[in-house]
Amino acid sequence: MKTSSNVIQLHRWEVHEFSWGTAVREQRTGKWTNIFLKPDGQEIDVSLLNIELHENGIAFLDYYRLRALLF
């Protein structure tokens, strides 16, 4: 089947709820993409960061890369 040039391939997303908020992960790569913090729903784009999520918070595994992005 031939695909049209205006067809976009969709990816599956997983949504995980934690006590501190909600996180979205792309299922194909297993990479976290966005975090939404409670109670106001502030969004953090973590797609370029190396992180681990736990029930008690977020672990930023690559501090120097995070620092370069922020400063």
CHARMM internal coordinates of N, CA and C (Angstrom, degrees):
IC EDIT
DIST 1 N 1 CA 1.4377
DIST 1 CA 1 C 1.5224
ANGL 1 N 1 CA 1 C 109.11
DIST 1 C 2 N 1.3012
ANGL 1 CA 1 C 2 N 116.52
DIHE 1 N 1 CA 1 C 2 N 128.28
DIST 2 N 2 CA 1.4558
ANGL 1 C 2 N 2 CA 122.31
DIHE 1 CA 1 C 2 N 2 CA -179.09
DIST 2 CA 2 C 1.5273
ANGL 2 N 2 CA 2 C 109.44
DIHE 1 C 2 N 2 CA 2 C -83.26
DIST 2 C 3 N 1.3449
ANGL 2 CA 2 C 3 N 116.05
DIHE 2 N 2 CA 2 C 3 N 134.34
DIST 3 N 3 CA 1.4589
ANGL 2 C 3 N 3 CA 119.50
DIHE 2 CA 2 C 3 N 3 CA 179.36
DIST 3 CA 3 C 1.5194
ANGL 3 N 3 CA 3 C 109.80
DIHE 2 C 3 N 3 CA 3 C -98.25
DIST 3 C 4 N 1.3029
ANGL 3 CA 3 C 4 N 115.28
DIHE 3 N 3 CA 3 C 4 N 145.44
DIST 4 N 4 CA 1.4486
ANGL 3 C 4 N 4 CA 121.83
DIHE 3 CA 3 C 4 N 4 CA 179.42
DIST 4 CA 4 C 1.5244
ANGL 4 N 4 CA 4 C 110.02
DIHE 3 C 4 N 4 CA 4 C -79.21
DIST 4 C 5 N 1.3110
ANGL 4 CA 4 C 5 N 117.89
DIHE 4 N 4 CA 4 C 5 N 156.55
DIST 5 N 5 CA 1.4614
ANGL 4 C 5 N 5 CA 121.14
DIHE 4 CA 4 C 5 N 5 CA -179.42
DIST 5 CA 5 C 1.5269
ANGL 5 N 5 CA 5 C 112.27
DIHE 4 C 5 N 5 CA 5 C -71.63
DIST 5 C 6 N 1.3265
ANGL 5 CA 5 C 6 N 117.62
DIHE 5 N 5 CA 5 C 6 N -14.68
DIST 6 N 6 CA 1.4606
ANGL 5 C 6 N 6 CA 119.57
DIHE 5 CA 5 C 6 N 6 CA 179.50
DIST 6 CA 6 C 1.5324
ANGL 6 N 6 CA 6 C 112.45
DIHE 5 C 6 N 6 CA 6 C -99.91
DIST 6 C 7 N 1.3185
ANGL 6 CA 6 C 7 N 117.08
DIHE 6 N 6 CA 6 C 7 N 14.80
DIST 7 N 7 CA 1.4593
ANGL 6 C 7 N 7 CA 121.71
DIHE 6 CA 6 C 7 N 7 CA 176.85
DIST 7 CA 7 C 1.5252
ANGL 7 N 7 CA 7 C 108.84
DIHE 6 C 7 N 7 CA 7 C -96.14
DIST 7 C 8 N 1.3275
ANGL 7 CA 7 C 8 N 116.41
DIHE 7 N 7 CA 7 C 8 N 128.50
DIST 8 N 8 CA 1.4563
ANGL 7 C 8 N 8 CA 122.23
DIHE 7 CA 7 C 8 N 8 CA -179.51
DIST 8 CA 8 C 1.5198
ANGL 8 N 8 CA 8 C 108.76
DIHE 7 C 8 N 8 CA 8 C -105.65
DIST 8 C 9 N 1.3347
ANGL 8 CA 8 C 9 N 115.68
DIHE 8 N 8 CA 8 C 9 N 131.78
DIST 9 N 9 CA 1.4510
ANGL 8 C 9 N 9 CA 120.28
DIHE 8 CA 8 C 9 N 9 CA 177.78
DIST 9 CA 9 C 1.5235
ANGL 9 N 9 CA 9 C 109.00
DIHE 8 C 9 N 9 CA 9 C -74.49
DIST 9 C 10 N 1.3243
ANGL 9 CA 9 C 10 N 116.73
DIHE 9 N 9 CA 9 C 10 N 128.03
DIST 10 N 10 CA 1.4531
ANGL 9 C 10 N 10 CA 121.47
DIHE 9 CA 9 C 10 N 10 CA -179.47
DIST 10 CA 10 C 1.5208
ANGL 10 N 10 CA 10 C 110.46
DIHE 9 C 10 N 10 CA 10 C -95.12
DIST 10 C 11 N 1.3178
ANGL 10 CA 10 C 11 N 115.57
DIHE 10 N 10 CA 10 C 11 N 149.65
DIST 11 N 11 CA 1.4534
ANGL 10 C 11 N 11 CA 121.56
DIHE 10 CA 10 C 11 N 11 CA 178.62
DIST 11 CA 11 C 1.5227
ANGL 11 N 11 CA 11 C 108.83
DIHE 10 C 11 N 11 CA 11 C -115.99
DIST 11 C 12 N 1.3228
ANGL 11 CA 11 C 12 N 115.86
DIHE 11 N 11 CA 11 C 12 N 155.28
DIST 12 N 12 CA 1.4608
ANGL 11 C 12 N 12 CA 120.41
DIHE 11 CA 11 C 12 N 12 CA 176.29
DIST 12 CA 12 C 1.5157
ANGL 12 N 12 CA 12 C 109.62
DIHE 11 C 12 N 12 CA 12 C -83.25
DIST 12 C 13 N 1.3178
ANGL 12 CA 12 C 13 N 115.65
DIHE 12 N 12 CA 12 C 13 N 145.07
DIST 13 N 13 CA 1.4532
ANGL 12 C 13 N 13 CA 122.02
DIHE 12 CA 12 C 13 N 13 CA 178.48
DIST 13 CA 13 C 1.5167
ANGL 13 N 13 CA 13 C 109.14
DIHE 12 C 13 N 13 CA 13 C -123.72
DIST 13 C 14 N 1.3146
ANGL 13 CA 13 C 14 N 116.54
DIHE 13 N 13 CA 13 C 14 N 143.13
DIST 14 N 14 CA 1.4595
ANGL 13 C 14 N 14 CA 122.19
DIHE 13 CA 13 C 14 N 14 CA 174.87
DIST 14 CA 14 C 1.5207
ANGL 14 N 14 CA 14 C 107.78
DIHE 13 C 14 N 14 CA 14 C -109.73
DIST 14 C 15 N 1.3208
ANGL 14 CA 14 C 15 N 117.03
DIHE 14 N 14 CA 14 C 15 N 138.00
DIST 15 N 15 CA 1.4569
ANGL 14 C 15 N 15 CA 121.56
DIHE 14 CA 14 C 15 N 15 CA 176.43
DIST 15 CA 15 C 1.5239
ANGL 15 N 15 CA 15 C 107.78
DIHE 14 C 15 N 15 CA 15 C -115.30
DIST 15 C 16 N 1.3462
ANGL 15 CA 15 C 16 N 115.65
DIHE 15 N 15 CA 15 C 16 N 124.72
DIST 16 N 16 CA 1.4569
ANGL 15 C 16 N 16 CA 122.24
DIHE 15 CA 15 C 16 N 16 CA -179.09
DIST 16 CA 16 C 1.5201
ANGL 16 N 16 CA 16 C 109.06
DIHE 15 C 16 N 16 CA 16 C -117.98
DIST 16 C 17 N 1.3262
ANGL 16 CA 16 C 17 N 116.07
DIHE 16 N 16 CA 16 C 17 N 132.48
DIST 17 N 17 CA 1.4571
ANGL 16 C 17 N 17 CA 120.80
DIHE 16 CA 16 C 17 N 17 CA 178.34
DIST 17 CA 17 C 1.5186
ANGL 17 N 17 CA 17 C 109.99
DIHE 16 C 17 N 17 CA 17 C -101.92
DIST 17 C 18 N 1.3297
ANGL 17 CA 17 C 18 N 115.70
DIHE 17 N 17 CA 17 C 18 N 134.76
DIST 18 N 18 CA 1.4549
ANGL 17 C 18 N 18 CA 124.13
DIHE 17 CA 17 C 18 N 18 CA 176.68
DIST 18 CA 18 C 1.5165
ANGL 18 N 18 CA 18 C 108.45
DIHE 17 C 18 N 18 CA 18 C -123.80
DIST 18 C 19 N 1.3221
ANGL 18 CA 18 C 19 N 117.10
DIHE 18 N 18 CA 18 C 19 N 170.34
DIST 19 N 19 CA 1.4559
ANGL 18 C 19 N 19 CA 120.02
DIHE 18 CA 18 C 19 N 19 CA 179.25
DIST 19 CA 19 C 1.5288
ANGL 19 N 19 CA 19 C 111.65
DIHE 18 C 19 N 19 CA 19 C -66.36
DIST 19 C 20 N 1.3257
ANGL 19 CA 19 C 20 N 118.04
DIHE 19 N 19 CA 19 C 20 N -25.96
DIST 20 N 20 CA 1.4622
ANGL 19 C 20 N 20 CA 122.63
DIHE 19 CA 19 C 20 N 20 CA -178.29
DIST 20 CA 20 C 1.5220
ANGL 20 N 20 CA 20 C 113.81
DIHE 19 C 20 N 20 CA 20 C -94.21
DIST 20 C 21 N 1.3491
ANGL 20 CA 20 C 21 N 117.30
DIHE 20 N 20 CA 20 C 21 N -9.97
DIST 21 N 21 CA 1.4634
ANGL 20 C 21 N 21 CA 119.93
DIHE 20 CA 20 C 21 N 21 CA -179.50
DIST 21 CA 21 C 1.5179
ANGL 21 N 21 CA 21 C 112.29
DIHE 20 C 21 N 21 CA 21 C 160.32
DIST 21 C 22 N 1.3232
ANGL 21 CA 21 C 22 N 115.59
DIHE 21 N 21 CA 21 C 22 N -157.59
DIST 22 N 22 CA 1.4586
ANGL 21 C 22 N 22 CA 122.99
DIHE 21 CA 21 C 22 N 22 CA -176.85
DIST 22 CA 22 C 1.5253
ANGL 22 N 22 CA 22 C 109.28
DIHE 21 C 22 N 22 CA 22 C -127.17
DIST 22 C 23 N 1.3381
ANGL 22 CA 22 C 23 N 116.56
DIHE 22 N 22 CA 22 C 23 N 143.99
DIST 23 N 23 CA 1.4574
ANGL 22 C 23 N 23 CA 121.10
DIHE 22 CA 22 C 23 N 23 CA -179.97
DIST 23 CA 23 C 1.5245
ANGL 23 N 23 CA 23 C 109.91
DIHE 22 C 23 N 23 CA 23 C -129.59
DIST 23 C 24 N 1.3346
ANGL 23 CA 23 C 24 N 115.16
DIHE 23 N 23 CA 23 C 24 N 146.25
DIST 24 N 24 CA 1.4662
ANGL 23 C 24 N 24 CA 122.15
DIHE 23 CA 23 C 24 N 24 CA -179.48
DIST 24 CA 24 C 1.5211
ANGL 24 N 24 CA 24 C 108.24
DIHE 23 C 24 N 24 CA 24 C -115.66
DIST 24 C 25 N 1.3330
ANGL 24 CA 24 C 25 N 115.53
DIHE 24 N 24 CA 24 C 25 N 133.72
DIST 25 N 25 CA 1.4664
ANGL 24 C 25 N 25 CA 121.61
DIHE 24 CA 24 C 25 N 25 CA -179.79
DIST 25 CA 25 C 1.5130
ANGL 25 N 25 CA 25 C 109.05
DIHE 24 C 25 N 25 CA 25 C -129.87
DIST 25 C 26 N 1.3336
ANGL 25 CA 25 C 26 N 116.26
DIHE 25 N 25 CA 25 C 26 N 137.95
DIST 26 N 26 CA 1.4613
ANGL 25 C 26 N 26 CA 120.73
DIHE 25 CA 25 C 26 N 26 CA 174.57
DIST 26 CA 26 C 1.5222
ANGL 26 N 26 CA 26 C 107.73
DIHE 25 C 26 N 26 CA 26 C -76.53
DIST 26 C 27 N 1.3092
ANGL 26 CA 26 C 27 N 117.10
DIHE 26 N 26 CA 26 C 27 N 123.37
DIST 27 N 27 CA 1.4609
ANGL 26 C 27 N 27 CA 121.60
DIHE 26 CA 26 C 27 N 27 CA -173.97
DIST 27 CA 27 C 1.5263
ANGL 27 N 27 CA 27 C 112.34
DIHE 26 C 27 N 27 CA 27 C -67.72
DIST 27 C 28 N 1.2950
ANGL 27 CA 27 C 28 N 117.60
DIHE 27 N 27 CA 27 C 28 N -35.39
DIST 28 N 28 CA 1.4672
ANGL 27 C 28 N 28 CA 121.21
DIHE 27 CA 27 C 28 N 28 CA -176.26
DIST 28 CA 28 C 1.5251
ANGL 28 N 28 CA 28 C 111.81
DIHE 27 C 28 N 28 CA 28 C -63.79
DIST 28 C 29 N 1.3451
ANGL 28 CA 28 C 29 N 117.02
DIHE 28 N 28 CA 28 C 29 N -42.09
DIST 29 N 29 CA 1.4623
ANGL 28 C 29 N 29 CA 121.08
DIHE 28 CA 28 C 29 N 29 CA -177.01
DIST 29 CA 29 C 1.5199
ANGL 29 N 29 CA 29 C 112.98
DIHE 28 C 29 N 29 CA 29 C -101.77
DIST 29 C 30 N 1.3266
ANGL 29 CA 29 C 30 N 117.42
DIHE 29 N 29 CA 29 C 30 N -18.92
DIST 30 N 30 CA 1.4523
ANGL 29 C 30 N 30 CA 121.46
DIHE 29 CA 29 C 30 N 30 CA -176.42
DIST 30 CA 30 C 1.5147
ANGL 30 N 30 CA 30 C 113.10
DIHE 29 C 30 N 30 CA 30 C 75.77
DIST 30 C 31 N 1.3394
ANGL 30 CA 30 C 31 N 117.63
DIHE 30 N 30 CA 30 C 31 N 12.93
DIST 31 N 31 CA 1.4636
ANGL 30 C 31 N 31 CA 123.06
DIHE 30 CA 30 C 31 N 31 CA -176.99
DIST 31 CA 31 C 1.5237
ANGL 31 N 31 CA 31 C 110.79
DIHE 30 C 31 N 31 CA 31 C -92.10
DIST 31 C 32 N 1.3445
ANGL 31 CA 31 C 32 N 115.63
DIHE 31 N 31 CA 31 C 32 N 132.25
DIST 32 N 32 CA 1.4620
ANGL 31 C 32 N 32 CA 120.72
DIHE 31 CA 31 C 32 N 32 CA 175.42
DIST 32 CA 32 C 1.5222
ANGL 32 N 32 CA 32 C 109.17
DIHE 31 C 32 N 32 CA 32 C -69.27
DIST 32 C 33 N 1.3277
ANGL 32 CA 32 C 33 N 117.16
DIHE 32 N 32 CA 32 C 33 N 137.63
DIST 33 N 33 CA 1.4595
ANGL 32 C 33 N 33 CA 120.21
DIHE 32 CA 32 C 33 N 33 CA -177.31
DIST 33 CA 33 C 1.5260
ANGL 33 N 33 CA 33 C 113.25
DIHE 32 C 33 N 33 CA 33 C -114.65
DIST 33 C 34 N 1.3288
ANGL 33 CA 33 C 34 N 117.37
DIHE 33 N 33 CA 33 C 34 N -43.75
DIST 34 N 34 CA 1.4565
ANGL 33 C 34 N 34 CA 120.79
DIHE 33 CA 33 C 34 N 34 CA -177.09
DIST 34 CA 34 C 1.5187
ANGL 34 N 34 CA 34 C 110.36
DIHE 33 C 34 N 34 CA 34 C -142.24
DIST 34 C 35 N 1.3380
ANGL 34 CA 34 C 35 N 114.07
DIHE 34 N 34 CA 34 C 35 N 150.34
DIST 35 N 35 CA 1.4538
ANGL 34 C 35 N 35 CA 121.70
DIHE 34 CA 34 C 35 N 35 CA 175.95
DIST 35 CA 35 C 1.5227
ANGL 35 N 35 CA 35 C 107.76
DIHE 34 C 35 N 35 CA 35 C -128.37
DIST 35 C 36 N 1.3183
ANGL 35 CA 35 C 36 N 116.58
DIHE 35 N 35 CA 35 C 36 N 138.32
DIST 36 N 36 CA 1.4606
ANGL 35 C 36 N 36 CA 122.39
DIHE 35 CA 35 C 36 N 36 CA 177.01
DIST 36 CA 36 C 1.5246
ANGL 36 N 36 CA 36 C 107.80
DIHE 35 C 36 N 36 CA 36 C -120.95
DIST 36 C 37 N 1.3340
ANGL 36 CA 36 C 37 N 116.19
DIHE 36 N 36 CA 36 C 37 N 115.71
DIST 37 N 37 CA 1.4581
ANGL 36 C 37 N 37 CA 121.36
DIHE 36 CA 36 C 37 N 37 CA -174.69
DIST 37 CA 37 C 1.5207
ANGL 37 N 37 CA 37 C 111.61
DIHE 36 C 37 N 37 CA 37 C -85.82
DIST 37 C 38 N 1.3363
ANGL 37 CA 37 C 38 N 115.58
DIHE 37 N 37 CA 37 C 38 N 145.18
DIST 38 N 38 CA 1.4628
ANGL 37 C 38 N 38 CA 121.24
DIHE 37 CA 37 C 38 N 38 CA 173.83
DIST 38 CA 38 C 1.5167
ANGL 38 N 38 CA 38 C 107.89
DIHE 37 C 38 N 38 CA 38 C -85.22
DIST 38 C 39 N 1.2814
ANGL 38 CA 38 C 39 N 123.02
DIHE 38 N 38 CA 38 C 39 N 152.22
DIST 39 N 39 CA 1.4615
ANGL 38 C 39 N 39 CA 128.03
DIHE 38 CA 38 C 39 N 39 CA 2.20
DIST 39 CA 39 C 1.5156
ANGL 39 N 39 CA 39 C 113.31
DIHE 38 C 39 N 39 CA 39 C -94.93
DIST 39 C 40 N 1.3657
ANGL 39 CA 39 C 40 N 118.49
DIHE 39 N 39 CA 39 C 40 N -10.55
DIST 40 N 40 CA 1.4677
ANGL 39 C 40 N 40 CA 119.69
DIHE 39 CA 39 C 40 N 40 CA -172.24
DIST 40 CA 40 C 1.5175
ANGL 40 N 40 CA 40 C 115.19
DIHE 39 C 40 N 40 CA 40 C -95.59
DIST 40 C 41 N 1.3359
ANGL 40 CA 40 C 41 N 118.28
DIHE 40 N 40 CA 40 C 41 N -5.35
DIST 41 N 41 CA 1.4630
ANGL 40 C 41 N 41 CA 121.07
DIHE 40 CA 40 C 41 N 41 CA 177.05
DIST 41 CA 41 C 1.5133
ANGL 41 N 41 CA 41 C 113.96
DIHE 40 C 41 N 41 CA 41 C 79.34
DIST 41 C 42 N 1.3414
ANGL 41 CA 41 C 42 N 117.98
DIHE 41 N 41 CA 41 C 42 N 22.39
DIST 42 N 42 CA 1.4585
ANGL 41 C 42 N 42 CA 120.69
DIHE 41 CA 41 C 42 N 42 CA 177.98
DIST 42 CA 42 C 1.5185
ANGL 42 N 42 CA 42 C 109.41
DIHE 41 C 42 N 42 CA 42 C -57.61
DIST 42 C 43 N 1.3389
ANGL 42 CA 42 C 43 N 116.65
DIHE 42 N 42 CA 42 C 43 N 130.61
DIST 43 N 43 CA 1.4649
ANGL 42 C 43 N 43 CA 122.31
DIHE 42 CA 42 C 43 N 43 CA -177.12
DIST 43 CA 43 C 1.5240
ANGL 43 N 43 CA 43 C 110.73
DIHE 42 C 43 N 43 CA 43 C -96.87
DIST 43 C 44 N 1.3274
ANGL 43 CA 43 C 44 N 115.63
DIHE 43 N 43 CA 43 C 44 N 135.71
DIST 44 N 44 CA 1.4604
ANGL 43 C 44 N 44 CA 122.06
DIHE 43 CA 43 C 44 N 44 CA 175.09
DIST 44 CA 44 C 1.5311
ANGL 44 N 44 CA 44 C 107.54
DIHE 43 C 44 N 44 CA 44 C -123.77
DIST 44 C 45 N 1.3324
ANGL 44 CA 44 C 45 N 116.38
DIHE 44 N 44 CA 44 C 45 N 124.04
DIST 45 N 45 CA 1.4664
ANGL 44 C 45 N 45 CA 121.63
DIHE 44 CA 44 C 45 N 45 CA 176.69
DIST 45 CA 45 C 1.5286
ANGL 45 N 45 CA 45 C 107.44
DIHE 44 C 45 N 45 CA 45 C -84.12
DIST 45 C 46 N 1.3226
ANGL 45 CA 45 C 46 N 117.03
DIHE 45 N 45 CA 45 C 46 N 113.40
DIST 46 N 46 CA 1.4693
ANGL 45 C 46 N 46 CA 121.88
DIHE 45 CA 45 C 46 N 46 CA -179.01
DIST 46 CA 46 C 1.5235
ANGL 46 N 46 CA 46 C 111.83
DIHE 45 C 46 N 46 CA 46 C -112.70
DIST 46 C 47 N 1.3202
ANGL 46 CA 46 C 47 N 116.89
DIHE 46 N 46 CA 46 C 47 N 16.62
DIST 47 N 47 CA 1.4661
ANGL 46 C 47 N 47 CA 120.60
DIHE 46 CA 46 C 47 N 47 CA -175.15
DIST 47 CA 47 C 1.5297
ANGL 47 N 47 CA 47 C 112.91
DIHE 46 C 47 N 47 CA 47 C -63.95
DIST 47 C 48 N 1.3304
ANGL 47 CA 47 C 48 N 117.99
DIHE 47 N 47 CA 47 C 48 N -25.08
DIST 48 N 48 CA 1.4677
ANGL 47 C 48 N 48 CA 120.81
DIHE 47 CA 47 C 48 N 48 CA -179.72
DIST 48 CA 48 C 1.5261
ANGL 48 N 48 CA 48 C 112.84
DIHE 47 C 48 N 48 CA 48 C -100.10
DIST 48 C 49 N 1.3282
ANGL 48 CA 48 C 49 N 116.81
DIHE 48 N 48 CA 48 C 49 N 4.65
DIST 49 N 49 CA 1.4557
ANGL 48 C 49 N 49 CA 121.02
DIHE 48 CA 48 C 49 N 49 CA -175.93
DIST 49 CA 49 C 1.5195
ANGL 49 N 49 CA 49 C 111.80
DIHE 48 C 49 N 49 CA 49 C -108.88
DIST 49 C 50 N 1.3014
ANGL 49 CA 49 C 50 N 116.00
DIHE 49 N 49 CA 49 C 50 N 151.60
DIST 50 N 50 CA 1.4580
ANGL 49 C 50 N 50 CA 122.64
DIHE 49 CA 49 C 50 N 50 CA 175.39
DIST 50 CA 50 C 1.5277
ANGL 50 N 50 CA 50 C 107.02
DIHE 49 C 50 N 50 CA 50 C -96.78
DIST 50 C 51 N 1.3313
ANGL 50 CA 50 C 51 N 117.13
DIHE 50 N 50 CA 50 C 51 N 105.83
DIST 51 N 51 CA 1.4647
ANGL 50 C 51 N 51 CA 120.97
DIHE 50 CA 50 C 51 N 51 CA -174.62
DIST 51 CA 51 C 1.5217
ANGL 51 N 51 CA 51 C 111.16
DIHE 50 C 51 N 51 CA 51 C -132.76
DIST 51 C 52 N 1.3234
ANGL 51 CA 51 C 52 N 114.82
DIHE 51 N 51 CA 51 C 52 N 160.99
DIST 52 N 52 CA 1.4631
ANGL 51 C 52 N 52 CA 122.70
DIHE 51 CA 51 C 52 N 52 CA 168.18
DIST 52 CA 52 C 1.5176
ANGL 52 N 52 CA 52 C 106.48
DIHE 51 C 52 N 52 CA 52 C -125.33
DIST 52 C 53 N 1.3186
ANGL 52 CA 52 C 53 N 116.05
DIHE 52 N 52 CA 52 C 53 N 138.85
DIST 53 N 53 CA 1.4541
ANGL 52 C 53 N 53 CA 120.45
DIHE 52 CA 52 C 53 N 53 CA 178.79
DIST 53 CA 53 C 1.5149
ANGL 53 N 53 CA 53 C 109.31
DIHE 52 C 53 N 53 CA 53 C -108.13
DIST 53 C 54 N 1.3110
ANGL 53 CA 53 C 54 N 115.20
DIHE 53 N 53 CA 53 C 54 N 137.60
DIST 54 N 54 CA 1.4556
ANGL 53 C 54 N 54 CA 122.92
DIHE 53 CA 53 C 54 N 54 CA 179.28
DIST 54 CA 54 C 1.5231
ANGL 54 N 54 CA 54 C 108.02
DIHE 53 C 54 N 54 CA 54 C -131.79
DIST 54 C 55 N 1.3124
ANGL 54 CA 54 C 55 N 116.09
DIHE 54 N 54 CA 54 C 55 N 166.65
DIST 55 N 55 CA 1.4582
ANGL 54 C 55 N 55 CA 120.63
DIHE 54 CA 54 C 55 N 55 CA 177.48
DIST 55 CA 55 C 1.5295
ANGL 55 N 55 CA 55 C 111.33
DIHE 54 C 55 N 55 CA 55 C -62.16
DIST 55 C 56 N 1.3379
ANGL 55 CA 55 C 56 N 116.54
DIHE 55 N 55 CA 55 C 56 N -27.95
DIST 56 N 56 CA 1.4605
ANGL 55 C 56 N 56 CA 118.93
DIHE 55 CA 55 C 56 N 56 CA -177.87
DIST 56 CA 56 C 1.5277
ANGL 56 N 56 CA 56 C 113.50
DIHE 55 C 56 N 56 CA 56 C -98.28
DIST 56 C 57 N 1.3327
ANGL 56 CA 56 C 57 N 119.13
DIHE 56 N 56 CA 56 C 57 N 5.32
DIST 57 N 57 CA 1.4554
ANGL 56 C 57 N 57 CA 119.99
DIHE 56 CA 56 C 57 N 57 CA 175.30
DIST 57 CA 57 C 1.5092
ANGL 57 N 57 CA 57 C 114.86
DIHE 56 C 57 N 57 CA 57 C 150.44
DIST 57 C 58 N 1.3374
ANGL 57 CA 57 C 58 N 114.63
DIHE 57 N 57 CA 57 C 58 N -163.24
DIST 58 N 58 CA 1.4562
ANGL 57 C 58 N 58 CA 123.71
DIHE 57 CA 57 C 58 N 58 CA -175.94
DIST 58 CA 58 C 1.5214
ANGL 58 N 58 CA 58 C 108.69
DIHE 57 C 58 N 58 CA 58 C -114.03
DIST 58 C 59 N 1.3258
ANGL 58 CA 58 C 59 N 117.52
DIHE 58 N 58 CA 58 C 59 N 130.94
DIST 59 N 59 CA 1.4622
ANGL 58 C 59 N 59 CA 121.95
DIHE 58 CA 58 C 59 N 59 CA 176.11
DIST 59 CA 59 C 1.5291
ANGL 59 N 59 CA 59 C 107.80
DIHE 58 C 59 N 59 CA 59 C -107.11
DIST 59 C 60 N 1.3402
ANGL 59 CA 59 C 60 N 116.18
DIHE 59 N 59 CA 59 C 60 N 116.48
DIST 60 N 60 CA 1.4595
ANGL 59 C 60 N 60 CA 121.92
DIHE 59 CA 59 C 60 N 60 CA 176.63
DIST 60 CA 60 C 1.5236
ANGL 60 N 60 CA 60 C 107.46
DIHE 59 C 60 N 60 CA 60 C -87.89
DIST 60 C 61 N 1.3319
ANGL 60 CA 60 C 61 N 116.98
DIHE 60 N 60 CA 60 C 61 N 111.74
DIST 61 N 61 CA 1.4564
ANGL 60 C 61 N 61 CA 122.18
DIHE 60 CA 60 C 61 N 61 CA -171.41
DIST 61 CA 61 C 1.5250
ANGL 61 N 61 CA 61 C 113.65
DIHE 60 C 61 N 61 CA 61 C -85.68
DIST 61 C 62 N 1.2997
ANGL 61 CA 61 C 62 N 117.09
DIHE 61 N 61 CA 61 C 62 N -21.16
DIST 62 N 62 CA 1.4637
ANGL 61 C 62 N 62 CA 120.81
DIHE 61 CA 61 C 62 N 62 CA -178.06
DIST 62 CA 62 C 1.5216
ANGL 62 N 62 CA 62 C 108.69
DIHE 61 C 62 N 62 CA 62 C -121.63
DIST 62 C 63 N 1.3370
ANGL 62 CA 62 C 63 N 115.93
DIHE 62 N 62 CA 62 C 63 N 80.50
DIST 63 N 63 CA 1.4591
ANGL 62 C 63 N 63 CA 122.25
DIHE 62 CA 62 C 63 N 63 CA -174.26
DIST 63 CA 63 C 1.5252
ANGL 63 N 63 CA 63 C 111.87
DIHE 62 C 63 N 63 CA 63 C -58.76
DIST 63 C 64 N 1.3239
ANGL 63 CA 63 C 64 N 118.56
DIHE 63 N 63 CA 63 C 64 N -42.01
DIST 64 N 64 CA 1.4607
ANGL 63 C 64 N 64 CA 121.24
DIHE 63 CA 63 C 64 N 64 CA -174.93
DIST 64 CA 64 C 1.5221
ANGL 64 N 64 CA 64 C 111.76
DIHE 63 C 64 N 64 CA 64 C -67.68
DIST 64 C 65 N 1.3101
ANGL 64 CA 64 C 65 N 117.30
DIHE 64 N 64 CA 64 C 65 N -35.19
DIST 65 N 65 CA 1.4629
ANGL 64 C 65 N 65 CA 119.67
DIHE 64 CA 64 C 65 N 65 CA 177.23
DIST 65 CA 65 C 1.5299
ANGL 65 N 65 CA 65 C 110.05
DIHE 64 C 65 N 65 CA 65 C -69.99
DIST 65 C 66 N 1.3301
ANGL 65 CA 65 C 66 N 116.44
DIHE 65 N 65 CA 65 C 66 N -40.44
DIST 66 N 66 CA 1.4601
ANGL 65 C 66 N 66 CA 120.57
DIHE 65 CA 65 C 66 N 66 CA 176.94
DIST 66 CA 66 C 1.5202
ANGL 66 N 66 CA 66 C 109.99
DIHE 65 C 66 N 66 CA 66 C -60.57
DIST 66 C 67 N 1.3093
ANGL 66 CA 66 C 67 N 116.60
DIHE 66 N 66 CA 66 C 67 N -44.87
DIST 67 N 67 CA 1.4570
ANGL 66 C 67 N 67 CA 120.53
DIHE 66 CA 66 C 67 N 67 CA -178.87
DIST 67 CA 67 C 1.5373
ANGL 67 N 67 CA 67 C 110.68
DIHE 66 C 67 N 67 CA 67 C -62.81
DIST 67 C 68 N 1.3169
ANGL 67 CA 67 C 68 N 117.77
DIHE 67 N 67 CA 67 C 68 N -40.06
DIST 68 N 68 CA 1.4653
ANGL 67 C 68 N 68 CA 121.21
DIHE 67 CA 67 C 68 N 68 CA 179.20
DIST 68 CA 68 C 1.5233
ANGL 68 N 68 CA 68 C 111.27
DIHE 67 C 68 N 68 CA 68 C -64.84
DIST 68 C 69 N 1.3285
ANGL 68 CA 68 C 69 N 117.77
DIHE 68 N 68 CA 68 C 69 N -35.13
DIST 69 N 69 CA 1.4577
ANGL 68 C 69 N 69 CA 120.64
DIHE 68 CA 68 C 69 N 69 CA 179.73
DIST 69 CA 69 C 1.5260
ANGL 69 N 69 CA 69 C 111.99
DIHE 68 C 69 N 69 CA 69 C -72.73
DIST 69 C 70 N 1.3325
ANGL 69 CA 69 C 70 N 116.29
DIHE 69 N 69 CA 69 C 70 N -33.66
DIST 70 N 70 CA 1.4578
ANGL 69 C 70 N 70 CA 120.26
DIHE 69 CA 69 C 70 N 70 CA -176.03
DIST 70 CA 70 C 1.5207
ANGL 70 N 70 CA 70 C 113.56
DIHE 69 C 70 N 70 CA 70 C -85.22
DIST 70 C 71 N 1.3242
ANGL 70 CA 70 C 71 N 117.84
DIHE 70 N 70 CA 70 C 71 N -30.09
DIST 71 N 71 CA 1.4742
ANGL 70 C 71 N 71 CA 119.91
DIHE 70 CA 70 C 71 N 71 CA -173.25
DIST 71 CA 71 C 1.4896
ANGL 71 N 71 CA 71 C 112.72
DIHE 70 C 71 N 71 CA 71 C -115.72
END
COOR INIT
IC SEED 1 N 1 CA 1 C
IC BUILD
